[in-house]
């Protein structure tokens, strides 16, 4: 365990950030799964779900939870899967 006052604070901050990052990553994974399921079932509101997913992924990248190129790749793949669905 940390011995210095600053190291104790840093450990506490790291734990809070770790939990926040985990929540954001889990949310992103769930949203991606919803979009893919909607695309597979040719759901009518797939475009709305894609827009929500894109927003959440961009927010995760802005916060630094996801790398910006990882976020761009995820959005690109989701968009591609949605566009392959027959209208």
C-alpha positions as CSV (number, residue, x, y, z in Angstrom):
1,X,0.0,0.0,0.0
2,X,1.1,3.6,-0.5
3,X,3.0,5.3,2.3
4,X,3.0,9.0,1.3
5,X,-0.1,11.2,1.6
6,X,0.1,12.0,-2.2
7,X,0.4,8.4,-3.1
8,X,-2.6,7.5,-1.0
9,X,-4.6,10.2,-2.8
10,X,-3.4,9.0,-6.2
11,X,-4.4,5.4,-5.4
12,X,-7.9,6.6,-4.3
13,X,-8.3,8.7,-7.5
14,X,-7.1,5.8,-9.7
15,X,-9.7,3.5,-8.2
16,X,-12.5,5.9,-8.8
17,X,-11.3,6.4,-12.4
18,X,-11.0,2.7,-12.9
19,X,-14.6,2.1,-11.9
20,X,-15.9,5.0,-14.0
21,X,-14.0,3.7,-17.0
22,X,-15.3,0.2,-16.5
23,X,-18.9,1.5,-16.4
24,X,-18.4,3.5,-19.6
25,X,-16.8,0.6,-21.4
26,X,-19.6,-1.7,-20.3
27,X,-22.2,0.8,-21.5
28,X,-20.5,1.1,-24.9
29,X,-20.4,-2.7,-25.3
30,X,-24.1,-3.0,-24.5
31,X,-25.1,-0.3,-27.0
32,X,-23.0,-1.9,-29.7
33,X,-24.7,-5.2,-29.0
34,X,-28.1,-3.5,-29.2
35,X,-27.3,-2.0,-32.6
36,X,-26.0,-5.3,-34.0
37,X,-29.1,-7.1,-32.8
38,X,-31.4,-4.5,-34.3
39,X,-29.5,-4.8,-37.6
40,X,-29.8,-8.6,-37.6
41,X,-33.5,-8.4,-37.0
42,X,-33.9,-5.6,-39.5
43,X,-35.6,-3.4,-36.9
44,X,-37.2,-0.1,-37.9
45,X,-35.4,2.1,-35.3
46,X,-31.9,0.8,-36.1
47,X,-30.8,4.2,-37.4
48,X,-31.8,5.9,-34.1
49,X,-29.9,3.2,-32.1
50,X,-26.9,3.8,-34.4
51,X,-27.0,7.5,-33.7
52,X,-27.2,6.9,-29.9
53,X,-24.3,4.4,-30.1
54,X,-22.2,6.9,-32.1
55,X,-22.8,9.6,-29.5
56,X,-21.8,7.3,-26.6
57,X,-18.7,6.0,-28.4
58,X,-17.6,9.6,-29.2
59,X,-18.2,10.6,-25.5
60,X,-16.1,7.6,-24.3
61,X,-13.3,8.7,-26.7
62,X,-13.5,12.3,-25.6
63,X,-13.2,11.2,-21.9
64,X,-10.1,9.1,-22.8
65,X,-11.8,5.8,-22.0
66,X,-11.4,4.7,-25.6
67,X,-8.6,5.7,-28.0
68,X,-9.9,8.0,-30.7
69,X,-9.0,5.6,-33.5
70,X,-10.7,2.7,-31.7
71,X,-13.8,4.7,-31.4
72,X,-13.7,5.6,-35.1
73,X,-13.2,1.9,-36.0
74,X,-16.2,0.9,-33.8
75,X,-18.5,3.5,-35.3
76,X,-17.3,2.6,-38.9
77,X,-18.1,-1.1,-38.4
78,X,-21.5,-0.3,-36.8
79,X,-22.4,2.0,-39.7
80,X,-21.3,-0.6,-42.2
81,X,-23.4,-3.3,-40.6
82,X,-26.5,-1.1,-40.4
83,X,-26.1,-0.1,-44.1
84,X,-26.0,-3.7,-45.2
85,X,-29.5,-4.2,-43.9
86,X,-32.0,-4.1,-46.7
87,X,-34.3,-1.1,-46.5
